[in-house]
Amino acid sequence: MGGKPALGSLGEIIIFFIYMSGIQEFFRNKKILITGHSGFKGSWLAKALLDCDADITGIALEPVSKPNLFEPLGLKRSIKNYFFDINDFEKIKETIEKEKPEIVFHLAAQPLVRDSYDDPLCTFRTNIIGTANVLQAIKETETVKSAVIITTDKVYEEEREEPLHEYREDNKLGGHDPYSSSKAAAEIITSCYVRSFFNPEGYLKKHKTLIASARSGNVIGGGDWSKDRIVPDIIRSVFEKDEKIILRNPEAVRPWQFVLDPLLGYMLLAKKLYEGEKDISGAWNFGPDNDSYLTVEELTGRAVKILGRGSYSVQRDENKREAAILRLNSEKAKNALGWRPILDIDAALDFTFEWYKSFYDKNDIVSITNDQIKYFLERYEL
């Protein structure tokens, strides 16, 4: 596999090695709660933590798509599963009281921009109230030492006059569509709980939980079959429908990154919070380096080349608006956490589409997934 660490000066490399050492050992036997563990990112996170020998509990709905990543990885047999809606506060609190997690990763969400236009109230309930439910349950219990609330790069108010603007964590929050605005609201709620309840000067001065939020770009990787996402659209068109890939917004530029890059960032962030570093609370960007910004059409062309099959056509749909360009500045995570993206865009695409080819060729997908996770963890253990 041809990924390359994106490292800079010798000093940066030394910092990277120091911060990344021991991540597998840290998570060994830790009690972890993942919300949204049946989804694409949640399943990858659960498998990565299982490979670190963590003790995992998951809260989620049953997998929506068929196929999905959750089932072939055998996660239903490997972790403790609670299937219910994140809007049920009492069940969340009851589960935390029963399972006593030390670390929480909150990924449960309505994650699709286009669906948010069709059902904004569901999006607002799930992404805003669901996040508040998780934070309140943590507040009312005592076992959680660190929590990472995952949102999105779309929480920022779009800088339409500066299309090449790189969004930093202190930029203005906003959101044109219901999904983006719901995630921006989740950020505000998280910040409220951190300042009001989860810091030494807050209302609950003795509460020891440290909390941060994490924002990443458009993640790609094997096992995503969600609707209205370009990689799953490519896969369904090529392997299942044998028809042209439809591009609705071919010029849109996105910060594409392999799924394990931000996930390992979330894990590092949770580790630092667990270790009691109060300055780590707050918002964090985990975006790719500049060479990973491609238009939707460029990504599709590269995918077709890797797969050796497929073609596409443009059928524009401007009724459900999405941001044209999103660029994250991740200097804060690089400098303060020592985090770095491991894969460049070429390796990320290779990892992704080789995974799908293996899946449809009926190869051992668990072994392939384990190999990709091992590739990352080994580089975090240098």
PAMAR-74828 format. One record per residue (C-alpha): x negated, y negated, z negated; residue number from 1; residue in one letter. Coordinates in pm, 1 decimal, always signed. Last residue first. Layout:
residues N
@east=X&north=Y&up=Z&voro=NUM&seti=a
...
***
This chain:
residues 382
@east=-673.9&north=-473.8&up=-1548.5&voro=382&seti=l
@east=-341.2&north=-370.5&up=-1701.2&voro=381&seti=e
@east=-117.0&north=-598.4&up=-1494.5&voro=380&seti=y
@east=-272.4&north=-456.1&up=-1177.1&voro=379&seti=r
@east=-197.8&north=-102.9&up=-1294.9&voro=378&seti=e
@east=+158.1&north=-207.7&up=-1374.5&voro=377&seti=l
@east=+217.3&north=-328.4&up=-1019.2&voro=376&seti=f
@east=+96.4&north=-18.7&up=-835.0&voro=375&seti=y
@east=+265.9&north=+198.3&up=-1097.3&voro=374&seti=k
@east=+599.3&north=+31.8&up=-1018.2&voro=373&seti=i
@east=+551.6&north=+102.1&up=-647.4&voro=372&seti=q
@east=+454.3&north=+463.0&up=-715.0&voro=371&seti=d
@east=+750.7&north=+511.9&up=-948.7&voro=370&seti=n
@east=+986.6&north=+388.2&up=-677.7&voro=369&seti=t
@east=+831.9&north=+627.8&up=-425.6&voro=368&seti=i
@east=+854.7&north=+914.7&up=-674.8&voro=367&seti=s
@east=+1219.3&north=+838.4&up=-748.9&voro=366&seti=v
@east=+1294.8&north=+813.0&up=-376.4&voro=365&seti=i
@east=+1181.1&north=+1166.7&up=-300.1&voro=364&seti=d
@east=+1233.6&north=+1162.1&up=+77.3&voro=363&seti=n
@east=+1579.2&north=+1172.1&up=+233.8&voro=362&seti=k
@east=+1469.9&north=+1006.2&up=+561.5&voro=361&seti=d
@east=+1725.7&north=+736.3&up=+478.0&voro=360&seti=y
@east=+1554.1&north=+672.2&up=+144.7&voro=359&seti=f
@east=+1203.9&north=+686.1&up=+290.0&voro=358&seti=s
@east=+1293.5&north=+429.6&up=+554.4&voro=357&seti=k
@east=+1443.8&north=+211.9&up=+281.7&voro=356&seti=y
@east=+1126.7&north=+223.9&up=+71.7&voro=355&seti=w
@east=+910.2&north=+152.9&up=+378.2&voro=354&seti=e
@east=+1131.1&north=-150.9&up=+433.5&voro=353&seti=f
@east=+1068.4&north=-305.3&up=+94.5&voro=352&seti=t
@east=+703.0&north=-221.9&up=+35.0&voro=351&seti=f
@east=+611.2&north=-337.8&up=+385.9&voro=350&seti=d
@east=+809.6&north=-660.7&up=+345.3&voro=349&seti=l
@east=+640.4&north=-736.3&up=+14.2&voro=348&seti=a
@east=+300.0&north=-650.3&up=+162.9&voro=347&seti=a
@east=+347.9&north=-901.7&up=+443.5&voro=346&seti=d
@east=+486.7&north=-1166.5&up=+206.4&voro=345&seti=i
@east=+194.1&north=-1152.4&up=-36.6&voro=344&seti=d
@east=+220.2&north=-914.8&up=-327.7&voro=343&seti=l
@east=+91.5&north=-958.7&up=-686.1&voro=342&seti=i
@east=+255.3&north=-1290.4&up=-774.0&voro=341&seti=p
@east=+66.2&north=-1445.2&up=-1067.3&voro=340&seti=r
@east=+143.4&north=-1488.2&up=-1437.3&voro=339&seti=w
@east=-120.7&north=-1630.9&up=-1672.4&voro=338&seti=g
@east=+154.9&north=-1742.1&up=-1907.7&voro=337&seti=l
@east=+73.6&north=-2112.0&up=-1951.4&voro=336&seti=a
@east=-105.4&north=-2190.0&up=-1625.0&voro=335&seti=n
@east=+67.4&north=-1955.1&up=-1383.2&voro=334&seti=k
@east=+408.2&north=-1984.8&up=-1545.9&voro=333&seti=a
@east=+388.6&north=-2365.8&up=-1542.7&voro=332&seti=k
@east=+247.7&north=-2371.1&up=-1190.3&voro=331&seti=e
@east=+556.4&north=-2193.6&up=-1058.1&voro=330&seti=s
@east=+686.1&north=-2464.3&up=-821.9&voro=329&seti=n
@east=+991.4&north=-2327.3&up=-645.9&voro=328&seti=l
@east=+1092.5&north=-2402.8&up=-288.9&voro=327&seti=r
@east=+1450.2&north=-2381.5&up=-162.2&voro=326&seti=l
@east=+1547.7&north=-2492.9&up=+187.8&voro=325&seti=i
@east=+1883.3&north=-2504.2&up=+368.2&voro=324&seti=a
@east=+2103.9&north=-2480.0&up=+59.2&voro=323&seti=a
@east=+2419.7&north=-2277.4&up=+116.9&voro=322&seti=e
@east=+2755.6&north=-2389.1&up=+258.8&voro=321&seti=r
@east=+3046.7&north=-2154.2&up=+300.8&voro=320&seti=k
@east=+3230.3&north=-2281.2&up=+609.8&voro=319&seti=n
@east=+2906.5&north=-2317.1&up=+808.3&voro=318&seti=e
@east=+2914.4&north=-1968.3&up=+957.5&voro=317&seti=d
@east=+2677.5&north=-1929.7&up=+1251.7&voro=316&seti=r
@east=+2679.0&north=-1614.7&up=+1459.9&voro=315&seti=q
@east=+2318.0&north=-1551.9&up=+1562.5&voro=314&seti=v
@east=+2222.3&north=-1216.1&up=+1710.1&voro=313&seti=s
@east=+1993.1&north=-939.0&up=+1591.9&voro=312&seti=y
@east=+1805.3&north=-631.2&up=+1704.4&voro=311&seti=s
@east=+1718.1&north=-292.8&up=+1551.1&voro=310&seti=g
@east=+1430.5&north=-45.2&up=+1558.4&voro=309&seti=r
@east=+1065.5&north=-2.5&up=+1469.8&voro=308&seti=g
@east=+1139.4&north=-54.4&up=+1101.1&voro=307&seti=l
@east=+835.4&north=-277.1&up=+1055.4&voro=306&seti=i
@east=+911.2&north=-475.9&up=+1373.6&voro=305&seti=k
@east=+1280.2&north=-513.9&up=+1289.1&voro=304&seti=v
@east=+1184.0&north=-638.7&up=+944.2&voro=303&seti=a
@east=+941.6&north=-895.1&up=+1086.3&voro=302&seti=r
@east=+1211.3&north=-1036.7&up=+1312.9&voro=301&seti=g
@east=+1460.9&north=-1047.5&up=+1025.4&voro=300&seti=t
@east=+1216.9&north=-1237.1&up=+803.3&voro=299&seti=l
@east=+1152.6&north=-1492.2&up=+1076.6&voro=298&seti=e
@east=+1528.1&north=-1537.5&up=+1137.1&voro=297&seti=e
@east=+1598.5&north=-1591.9&up=+767.5&voro=296&seti=v
@east=+1328.9&north=-1855.5&up=+762.0&voro=295&seti=t
@east=+1009.9&north=-1772.3&up=+580.0&voro=294&seti=l
@east=+840.3&north=-1894.1&up=+261.8&voro=293&seti=y
@east=+600.5&north=-1627.4&up=+136.6&voro=292&seti=s
@east=+281.8&north=-1810.6&up=+239.1&voro=291&seti=d
@east=+357.3&north=-2077.9&up=-21.8&voro=290&seti=n
@east=+312.7&north=-1848.6&up=-320.7&voro=289&seti=d
@east=+615.1&north=-1674.2&up=-465.2&voro=288&seti=p
@east=+843.3&north=-1806.4&up=-738.4&voro=287&seti=g
@east=+874.3&north=-1737.5&up=-1109.5&voro=286&seti=f
@east=+1003.9&north=-2062.9&up=-1259.1&voro=285&seti=n
@east=+1037.0&north=-2091.2&up=-1637.1&voro=284&seti=w
@east=+1286.7&north=-2267.7&up=-1865.2&voro=283&seti=a
@east=+1252.1&north=-2312.9&up=-2241.4&voro=282&seti=g
@east=+1100.1&north=-2120.4&up=-2530.1&voro=281&seti=s
@east=+727.8&north=-2047.3&up=-2477.9&voro=280&seti=i
@east=+625.0&north=-2319.3&up=-2723.3&voro=279&seti=d
@east=+760.3&north=-2098.5&up=-3002.4&voro=278&seti=k
@east=+495.8&north=-1829.0&up=-2950.7&voro=277&seti=e
@east=+630.0&north=-1563.2&up=-3186.0&voro=276&seti=g
@east=+489.8&north=-1241.5&up=-3042.9&voro=275&seti=e
@east=+837.6&north=-1154.7&up=-2920.5&voro=274&seti=y
@east=+842.2&north=-1473.7&up=-2714.4&voro=273&seti=l
@east=+511.2&north=-1380.7&up=-2550.5&voro=272&seti=k
@east=+637.9&north=-1030.2&up=-2473.9&voro=271&seti=k
@east=+966.6&north=-1156.3&up=-2331.9&voro=270&seti=a
@east=+774.9&north=-1389.2&up=-2096.7&voro=269&seti=l
@east=+549.8&north=-1104.5&up=-1983.4&voro=268&seti=l
@east=+855.1&north=-890.0&up=-1911.6&voro=267&seti=m
@east=+1024.3&north=-1170.7&up=-1720.4&voro=266&seti=y
@east=+707.6&north=-1218.3&up=-1513.5&voro=265&seti=g
@east=+699.6&north=-843.7&up=-1447.2&voro=264&seti=l
@east=+1051.5&north=-885.2&up=-1313.7&voro=263&seti=l
@east=+950.0&north=-1185.8&up=-1102.8&voro=262&seti=p
@east=+689.4&north=-983.7&up=-909.1&voro=261&seti=d
@east=+874.1&north=-650.7&up=-923.9&voro=260&seti=l
@east=+1145.4&north=-768.2&up=-683.8&voro=259&seti=v
@east=+910.9&north=-853.2&up=-397.5&voro=258&seti=f
@east=+930.8&north=-1220.2&up=-313.0&voro=257&seti=q
@east=+1107.0&north=-1432.5&up=-51.6&voro=256&seti=w
@east=+1107.3&north=-1804.9&up=-120.7&voro=255&seti=p
@east=+1384.0&north=-1897.2&up=+126.9&voro=254&seti=r
@east=+1408.5&north=-2114.8&up=+435.7&voro=253&seti=v
@east=+1745.6&north=-2131.4&up=+613.0&voro=252&seti=a
@east=+1697.8&north=-2156.6&up=+992.1&voro=251&seti=e
@east=+1891.3&north=-1836.4&up=+1073.4&voro=250&seti=p
@east=+2209.7&north=-1924.7&up=+880.6&voro=249&seti=n
@east=+2477.4&north=-1673.5&up=+978.9&voro=248&seti=r
@east=+2247.2&north=-1403.4&up=+1119.8&voro=247&seti=l
@east=+2426.2&north=-1088.9&up=+1235.0&voro=246&seti=i
@east=+2217.0&north=-771.5&up=+1270.3&voro=245&seti=i
@east=+2315.7&north=-587.1&up=+1587.8&voro=244&seti=k
@east=+2475.7&north=-245.6&up=+1558.8&voro=243&seti=e
@east=+2375.0&north=+107.0&up=+1463.3&voro=242&seti=d
@east=+2624.7&north=+101.9&up=+1173.9&voro=241&seti=k
@east=+2442.3&north=+295.4&up=+902.2&voro=240&seti=e
@east=+2066.2&north=+272.2&up=+951.6&voro=239&seti=f
@east=+2009.8&north=-48.5&up=+1149.4&voro=238&seti=v
@east=+2315.9&north=-258.5&up=+1062.8&voro=237&seti=s
@east=+2330.2&north=-139.3&up=+702.9&voro=236&seti=r
@east=+1959.0&north=-203.7&up=+649.8&voro=235&seti=i
@east=+1959.9&north=-548.5&up=+809.2&voro=234&seti=i
@east=+2266.2&north=-656.6&up=+609.2&voro=233&seti=d
@east=+2101.4&north=-519.3&up=+293.2&voro=232&seti=p
@east=+1796.4&north=-738.7&up=+369.8&voro=231&seti=v
@east=+2003.5&north=-1047.7&up=+460.9&voro=230&seti=i
@east=+2235.5&north=-1061.3&up=+165.2&voro=229&seti=r
@east=+2610.2&north=-1095.8&up=+221.6&voro=228&seti=d
@east=+2698.9&north=-760.7&up=+66.2&voro=227&seti=k
@east=+2482.0&north=-593.1&up=-192.6&voro=226&seti=s
@east=+2295.0&north=-281.5&up=-77.2&voro=225&seti=w
@east=+1968.3&north=-343.1&up=-261.5&voro=224&seti=d
@east=+1769.5&north=-25.9&up=-324.7&voro=223&seti=g
@east=+1427.6&north=-115.3&up=-188.8&voro=222&seti=g
@east=+1290.5&north=-461.8&up=-242.3&voro=221&seti=g
@east=+1365.0&north=-826.8&up=-185.4&voro=220&seti=i
@east=+1399.3&north=-1112.4&up=-431.1&voro=219&seti=v
@east=+1521.8&north=-1453.9&up=-324.3&voro=218&seti=n
@east=+1361.8&north=-1696.0&up=-568.9&voro=217&seti=g
@east=+1320.1&north=-1676.8&up=-944.0&voro=216&seti=s
@east=+1441.8&north=-1868.8&up=-1247.3&voro=215&seti=r
@east=+1382.3&north=-1750.2&up=-1604.3&voro=214&seti=a
@east=+1539.1&north=-1876.5&up=-1925.7&voro=213&seti=s
@east=+1379.1&north=-1861.1&up=-2269.7&voro=212&seti=a
@east=+1481.7&north=-1746.6&up=-2617.0&voro=211&seti=i
@east=+1303.5&north=-1697.6&up=-2948.4&voro=210&seti=l
@east=+1500.1&north=-1519.4&up=-3223.3&voro=209&seti=t
@east=+1393.0&north=-1596.6&up=-3580.4&voro=208&seti=k
@east=+1708.6&north=-1755.9&up=-3718.6&voro=207&seti=h
@east=+1609.6&north=-1919.3&up=-4049.3&voro=206&seti=k
@east=+1678.3&north=-2281.7&up=-3950.1&voro=205&seti=k
@east=+2029.1&north=-2209.4&up=-3828.9&voro=204&seti=l
@east=+2130.6&north=-2563.9&up=-3727.6&voro=203&seti=y
@east=+1806.3&north=-2615.5&up=-3539.6&voro=202&seti=g
@east=+1474.0&north=-2761.1&up=-3653.9&voro=201&seti=e
@east=+1298.6&north=-2423.0&up=-3675.8&voro=200&seti=p
@east=+1432.0&north=-2311.4&up=-3336.1&voro=199&seti=n
@east=+1704.4&north=-2074.0&up=-3222.6&voro=198&seti=f
@east=+2030.0&north=-2236.4&up=-3331.3&voro=197&seti=f
@east=+2087.6&north=-2582.7&up=-3190.0&voro=196&seti=s
@east=+1793.1&north=-2632.6&up=-2954.9&voro=195&seti=r
@east=+1785.1&north=-2277.1&up=-2819.0&voro=194&seti=v
@east=+2163.6&north=-2250.2&up=-2810.7&voro=193&seti=y
@east=+2196.0&north=-2577.5&up=-2618.7&voro=192&seti=c
@east=+1918.8&north=-2481.9&up=-2375.4&voro=191&seti=s
@east=+2100.3&north=-2156.4&up=-2301.1&voro=190&seti=t
@east=+2426.3&north=-2344.1&up=-2246.7&voro=189&seti=i
@east=+2254.7&north=-2586.0&up=-2007.6&voro=188&seti=i
@east=+2096.2&north=-2298.2&up=-1816.1&voro=187&seti=e
@east=+2431.7&north=-2118.4&up=-1792.9&voro=186&seti=a
@east=+2579.4&north=-2441.6&up=-1651.8&voro=185&seti=a
@east=+2311.6&north=-2440.9&up=-1382.4&voro=184&seti=a
@east=+2407.3&north=-2079.1&up=-1312.7&voro=183&seti=k
@east=+2773.0&north=-2172.2&up=-1273.3&voro=182&seti=s
@east=+2676.5&north=-2465.5&up=-1050.2&voro=181&seti=s
@east=+2479.6&north=-2238.2&up=-818.3&voro=180&seti=s
@east=+2758.2&north=-1978.9&up=-794.0&voro=179&seti=y
@east=+3035.7&north=-2236.6&up=-750.3&voro=178&seti=p
@east=+2858.9&north=-2410.3&up=-458.3&voro=177&seti=d
@east=+2685.5&north=-2750.1&up=-458.6&voro=176&seti=h
@east=+2477.1&north=-2686.1&up=-767.8&voro=175&seti=g
@east=+2311.5&north=-2913.5&up=-1019.7&voro=174&seti=g
@east=+2014.7&north=-2925.9&up=-1252.5&voro=173&seti=l
@east=+1770.7&north=-3216.9&up=-1239.0&voro=172&seti=k
@east=+1402.1&north=-3128.7&up=-1230.7&voro=171&seti=n
@east=+1227.8&north=-3029.8&up=-1556.7&voro=170&seti=d
@east=+1152.2&north=-2671.9&up=-1446.6&voro=169&seti=e
@east=+989.6&north=-2783.8&up=-1123.3&voro=168&seti=r
@east=+1145.9&north=-2771.0&up=-777.4&voro=167&seti=y
@east=+909.5&north=-2806.4&up=-484.2&voro=166&seti=e
@east=+1039.0&north=-3066.6&up=-235.9&voro=165&seti=h
@east=+986.9&north=-2974.7&up=+129.2&voro=164&seti=l
@east=+1339.2&north=-3086.3&up=+227.8&voro=163&seti=p
@east=+1298.3&north=-3429.0&up=+64.7&voro=162&seti=e
@east=+1618.3&north=-3621.1&up=+140.4&voro=161&seti=e
@east=+1830.4&north=-3315.2&up=+66.3&voro=160&seti=r
@east=+1682.8&north=-3270.1&up=-279.8&voro=159&seti=e
@east=+1934.6&north=-3010.2&up=-398.3&voro=158&seti=e
@east=+2027.4&north=-3026.1&up=-764.5&voro=157&seti=e
@east=+1849.3&north=-2724.4&up=-910.6&voro=156&seti=y
@east=+2021.0&north=-2410.0&up=-1038.7&voro=155&seti=v
@east=+1964.1&north=-2230.8&up=-706.2&voro=154&seti=k
@east=+1625.8&north=-2092.8&up=-817.9&voro=153&seti=d
@east=+1823.7&north=-1842.3&up=-1023.6&voro=152&seti=t
@east=+1938.5&north=-1741.8&up=-1375.9&voro=151&seti=t
@east=+1780.2&north=-1481.4&up=-1601.3&voro=150&seti=i
@east=+1819.8&north=-1528.2&up=-1976.8&voro=149&seti=i
@east=+1516.2&north=-1382.0&up=-2156.1&voro=148&seti=v
@east=+1559.7&north=-1283.0&up=-2519.3&voro=147&seti=a
@east=+1317.4&north=-1233.9&up=-2806.7&voro=146&seti=s
@east=+1334.1&north=-1113.0&up=-3167.6&voro=145&seti=k
@east=+1675.7&north=-946.5&up=-3158.1&voro=144&seti=v
@east=+1752.8&north=-756.8&up=-3479.6&voro=143&seti=t
@east=+1956.7&north=-1008.6&up=-3678.3&voro=142&seti=e
@east=+2308.7&north=-1043.4&up=-3541.0&voro=141&seti=t
@east=+2545.3&north=-1340.1&up=-3510.1&voro=140&seti=e
@east=+2308.7&north=-1549.9&up=-3297.3&voro=139&seti=k
@east=+2241.8&north=-1257.0&up=-3062.2&voro=138&seti=i
@east=+2617.0&north=-1215.0&up=-3016.6&voro=137&seti=a
@east=+2648.9&north=-1588.7&up=-2951.4&voro=136&seti=q
@east=+2376.5&north=-1578.9&up=-2687.3&voro=135&seti=l
@east=+2535.5&north=-1281.5&up=-2509.9&voro=134&seti=v
@east=+2882.6&north=-1436.3&up=-2519.6&voro=133&seti=n
@east=+2750.5&north=-1771.9&up=-2394.2&voro=132&seti=a
@east=+2598.9&north=-1594.0&up=-2094.0&voro=131&seti=t
@east=+2928.4&north=-1420.4&up=-2017.6&voro=130&seti=g
@east=+3112.0&north=-1751.3&up=-2061.8&voro=129&seti=i
@east=+2897.8&north=-1917.8&up=-1794.4&voro=128&seti=i
@east=+2806.8&north=-1652.7&up=-1537.2&voro=127&seti=n
@east=+3104.2&north=-1422.2&up=-1577.6&voro=126&seti=t
@east=+3378.4&north=-1675.4&up=-1638.7&voro=125&seti=r
@east=+3246.9&north=-1923.8&up=-1380.4&voro=124&seti=f
@east=+3209.0&north=-1657.9&up=-1109.7&voro=123&seti=t
@east=+3551.1&north=-1509.5&up=-1184.0&voro=122&seti=c
@east=+3699.2&north=-1858.4&up=-1161.4&voro=121&seti=l
@east=+3517.9&north=-1930.3&up=-834.2&voro=120&seti=p
@east=+3668.3&north=-1634.5&up=-648.9&voro=119&seti=d
@east=+3627.9&north=-1673.8&up=-271.3&voro=118&seti=d
@east=+3364.1&north=-1949.2&up=-288.3&voro=117&seti=y
@east=+3170.8&north=-1752.8&up=-550.5&voro=116&seti=s
@east=+3175.7&north=-1451.2&up=-320.5&voro=115&seti=d
@east=+2964.3&north=-1647.4&up=-70.6&voro=114&seti=r
@east=+2703.2&north=-1742.3&up=-329.4&voro=113&seti=v
@east=+2665.2&north=-1389.1&up=-464.5&voro=112&seti=l
@east=+2532.0&north=-1296.4&up=-808.9&voro=111&seti=p
@east=+2839.6&north=-1254.9&up=-1032.2&voro=110&seti=q
@east=+2623.1&north=-1198.3&up=-1334.3&voro=109&seti=a
@east=+2464.1&north=-954.9&up=-1579.3&voro=108&seti=a
@east=+2088.5&north=-1024.6&up=-1593.5&voro=107&seti=l
@east=+2036.3&north=-1089.2&up=-1965.7&voro=106&seti=h
@east=+1711.8&north=-927.8&up=-2082.9&voro=105&seti=f
@east=+1724.9&north=-868.7&up=-2457.6&voro=104&seti=v
@east=+1438.1&north=-764.9&up=-2688.0&voro=103&seti=i
@east=+1448.4&north=-610.3&up=-3036.6&voro=102&seti=e
@east=+1764.1&north=-411.3&up=-2972.7&voro=101&seti=p
@east=+1969.3&north=-291.4&up=-3271.2&voro=100&seti=k
@east=+2177.4&north=-22.3&up=-3093.0&voro=99&seti=e
@east=+2486.9&north=-47.8&up=-3313.6&voro=98&seti=k
@east=+2485.1&north=-419.0&up=-3396.7&voro=97&seti=e
@east=+2395.4&north=-503.4&up=-3037.1&voro=96&seti=i
@east=+2676.8&north=-282.5&up=-2906.2&voro=95&seti=t
@east=+2933.3&north=-431.3&up=-3147.1&voro=94&seti=e
@east=+2829.9&north=-784.9&up=-3049.4&voro=93&seti=k
@east=+2868.9&north=-706.6&up=-2680.8&voro=92&seti=i
@east=+3198.1&north=-526.3&up=-2741.3&voro=91&seti=k
@east=+3335.7&north=-822.2&up=-2937.4&voro=90&seti=e
@east=+3230.6&north=-1071.2&up=-2670.3&voro=89&seti=f
@east=+3410.6&north=-900.8&up=-2380.7&voro=88&seti=d
@east=+3319.4&north=-1133.3&up=-2091.1&voro=87&seti=n
@east=+3022.6&north=-909.8&up=-2006.9&voro=86&seti=i
@east=+3274.4&north=-656.6&up=-1875.0&voro=85&seti=d
@east=+3227.9&north=-294.0&up=-1982.5&voro=84&seti=f
@east=+3008.1&north=+5.6&up=-1909.9&voro=83&seti=f
@east=+2776.9&north=+89.6&up=-2198.4&voro=82&seti=y
@east=+2486.0&north=+309.0&up=-2095.1&voro=81&seti=n
@east=+2211.9&north=+451.6&up=-2314.5&voro=80&seti=k
@east=+1916.2&north=+531.2&up=-2089.8&voro=79&seti=i
@east=+1776.8&north=+815.7&up=-1881.2&voro=78&seti=s
@east=+2086.5&north=+1007.6&up=-1770.9&voro=77&seti=r
@east=+2273.7&north=+713.7&up=-1617.9&voro=76&seti=k
@east=+1940.9&north=+585.7&up=-1491.2&voro=75&seti=l
@east=+1897.9&north=+880.0&up=-1254.9&voro=74&seti=g
@east=+1699.7&north=+672.8&up=-1001.8&voro=73&seti=l
@east=+1936.8&north=+790.8&up=-727.1&voro=72&seti=p
@east=+2235.1&north=+645.9&up=-920.3&voro=71&seti=e
@east=+2117.9&north=+296.6&up=-1015.2&voro=70&seti=f
@east=+1977.3&north=+203.3&up=-674.4&voro=69&seti=l
@east=+2308.7&north=+182.7&up=-489.0&voro=68&seti=n
@east=+2485.0&north=+357.5&up=-201.8&voro=67&seti=p
@east=+2765.7&north=+265.6&up=-226.4&voro=66&seti=k
@east=+2792.9&north=-74.8&up=-387.2&voro=65&seti=s
@east=+2963.7&north=-164.7&up=-712.8&voro=64&seti=v
@east=+2766.6&north=+19.1&up=-979.7&voro=63&seti=p
@east=+2973.2&north=+59.5&up=-1298.2&voro=62&seti=e
@east=+2993.4&north=-265.9&up=-1490.9&voro=61&seti=l
@east=+2707.8&north=-350.8&up=-1720.3&voro=60&seti=a
@east=+2554.1&north=-315.4&up=-2065.1&voro=59&seti=i
@east=+2231.3&north=-115.3&up=-2083.6&voro=58&seti=g
@east=+2030.1&north=+31.8&up=-2369.2&voro=57&seti=t
@east=+1662.4&north=+112.4&up=-2326.0&voro=56&seti=i
@east=+1395.5&north=+271.8&up=-2546.1&voro=55&seti=d
@east=+1068.6&north=+175.0&up=-2374.2&voro=54&seti=a
@east=+825.3&north=+435.5&up=-2239.8&voro=53&seti=d
@east=+645.6&north=+186.0&up=-2008.9&voro=52&seti=c
@east=+783.6&north=+378.2&up=-1708.8&voro=51&seti=d
@east=+1123.3&north=+331.6&up=-1870.3&voro=50&seti=l
@east=+1055.7&north=-42.8&up=-1867.2&voro=49&seti=l
@east=+987.6&north=-35.8&up=-1493.0&voro=48&seti=a
@east=+1298.1&north=+178.4&up=-1435.7&voro=47&seti=k
@east=+1521.2&north=-58.2&up=-1634.6&voro=46&seti=a
@east=+1379.5&north=-360.5&up=-1453.0&voro=45&seti=l
@east=+1434.8&north=-201.0&up=-1110.7&voro=44&seti=w
@east=+1791.0&north=-107.7&up=-1210.2&voro=43&seti=s
@east=+1862.1&north=-458.9&up=-1337.5&voro=42&seti=g
@east=+1730.2&north=-618.1&up=-1019.5&voro=41&seti=k
@east=+1966.3&north=-412.4&up=-801.1&voro=40&seti=f
@east=+2261.0&north=-384.3&up=-1036.9&voro=39&seti=g
@east=+2340.0&north=-116.9&up=-1296.5&voro=38&seti=s
@east=+2129.0&north=-288.7&up=-1563.9&voro=37&seti=h
@east=+2351.5&north=-597.5&up=-1567.3&voro=36&seti=g
@east=+2274.0&north=-660.3&up=-1932.7&voro=35&seti=t
@east=+1945.5&north=-508.3&up=-2044.2&voro=34&seti=i
@east=+1891.9&north=-427.7&up=-2413.1&voro=33&seti=l
@east=+1545.7&north=-310.4&up=-2519.1&voro=32&seti=i
@east=+1423.1&north=-117.5&up=-2823.8&voro=31&seti=k
@east=+1044.0&north=-109.4&up=-2800.2&voro=30&seti=k
@east=+901.7&north=+244.5&up=-2792.6&voro=29&seti=n
@east=+616.2&north=+141.4&up=-2558.7&voro=28&seti=r
@east=+678.6&north=-216.1&up=-2444.1&voro=27&seti=f
@east=+349.1&north=-350.4&up=-2579.5&voro=26&seti=f
@east=+145.7&north=-57.5&up=-2451.6&voro=25&seti=e
@east=+266.1&north=-118.7&up=-2098.1&voro=24&seti=q
@east=+190.4&north=-492.5&up=-2121.3&voro=23&seti=i
@east=-153.9&north=-434.1&up=-2272.4&voro=22&seti=g
@east=-360.4&north=-666.3&up=-2058.5&voro=21&seti=s
@east=-170.5&north=-922.0&up=-1854.8&voro=20&seti=m
@east=-263.2&north=-1230.5&up=-2054.9&voro=19&seti=y
@east=-636.2&north=-1158.9&up=-2070.2&voro=18&seti=i
@east=-663.2&north=-1047.7&up=-1707.9&voro=17&seti=f
@east=-482.4&north=-1356.4&up=-1575.6&voro=16&seti=f
@east=-690.1&north=-1589.9&up=-1793.5&voro=15&seti=i
@east=-1008.4&north=-1434.7&up=-1650.8&voro=14&seti=i
@east=-872.6&north=-1469.8&up=-1296.6&voro=13&seti=i
@east=-781.7&north=-1833.6&up=-1355.4&voro=12&seti=e
@east=-1134.9&north=-1905.6&up=-1478.6&voro=11&seti=g
@east=-1283.4&north=-1732.5&up=-1174.3&voro=10&seti=l
@east=-1073.1&north=-1955.0&up=-949.7&voro=9&seti=s
@east=-757.4&north=-1852.2&up=-766.6&voro=8&seti=g
@east=-561.1&north=-1532.6&up=-767.8&voro=7&seti=l
@east=-284.9&north=-1406.4&up=-537.4&voro=6&seti=a
@east=-326.0&north=-1033.4&up=-595.7&voro=5&seti=p
@east=-312.1&north=-842.7&up=-266.8&voro=4&seti=k
@east=-57.8&north=-590.9&up=-152.3&voro=3&seti=g
@east=-150.0&north=-328.5&up=+108.9&voro=2&seti=g
@east=+0.0&north=+0.0&up=+0.0&voro=1&seti=m
***
